[in-house]
Amino acid sequence: MQSLLFDLDGTLLDHFTCLARCYEHVLGELDQPIPTRDEIKRAVGGSVELTMANFVPEDMRQEACARWKAHLETILCEDAYLMPGALPLIQALHAQGKQLAVFTNKVGPLSRTLCDHLQISQYMDGVFGADDTPYRKPNKEFSEYVLEKLGANPATTALIGDSPFDIQAAHVVGIPAYCVATGTHSIGELEEAKVDGAFPDLPALGKTLFGLDLLPELA
C-alpha cells in the first residue's frame, strides 16, 4: 500500500460531541424533541440531511439543516480531537514515504480547517470533502476524482474508514477498505458490509497492517 485515503469523522477525528451539540442546539431552537446522544450516534454517518431526517418533519428539514450548518461553523474546533493512535500512525506512514490523504463526506473547507487545527495537514497530500465535487461517498465519481487528483494507482491504494459508506467508496473503484470500530459501526456490522479488515481502533490497525507500535506519540 503506497497511497492511503483516510476518512475523517470516526476514523481520525473524534468530533461527535461537537456534532451532537449542533443537533441539540437546532432542535431546541425549533421546539423539536431532543434525542439522546446514543440516538444521535446511531443516526449520524452520512450527510446532515440524512441524519436530520430522523429528527424533524420533512417541511422543517431544509431550515433545520441550514441552522445546523451555521451553528457548526461557530463551534467547529470545539470538542474536536484526534482519535487515539491517529497522530503516530500518520507520522509513521508519512516517514515511510506513503502518500496520505483525507477523503470525507464532511464539507471540504471545514475539513481543511479541522486538519489545520489538529496539526495533521502537513502530513497530507490532499484533503477532499463534500462540496469539493458534486458527489459524496460512496459515489464512484468522488472516489475516481480523489484517485485522479492524487495520481494514485488503485493497485497500491487502500481506504481506511469506519462505516459501510467507506467500504462502498473503496470497493466501487476496486481498492480495499480497512475499518476501525471507533465511529458509528461495530466490527460485526463492518464485517457484514464486506470490509477487507476490521479493527477495534487505529493502534490495532497500525500493528496488523503496518507492524507499527503506536503507543508513544512521535515527536
Secondary structure, DSSP 8 states (H G I E B T S, - for coil): --EEEE--BTTTEE-HHHHHHHHHHHHHHTT-----HHHHHHH-SS-HHHHHTTTS-HHHHHHHHHHHHHHHHHHTTTT-EE-TTHHHHHHHHHHTT-EEEEEEEEEHHHHHHHHHHTT-GGG-S-EEEETSSS--TT-HHHHHHHHHHHT--GGGEEEEESSHHHHHHHHTTT--EEEETTSSS-HHHHHHTT-SEEESSHHHHHHHHH----SS---
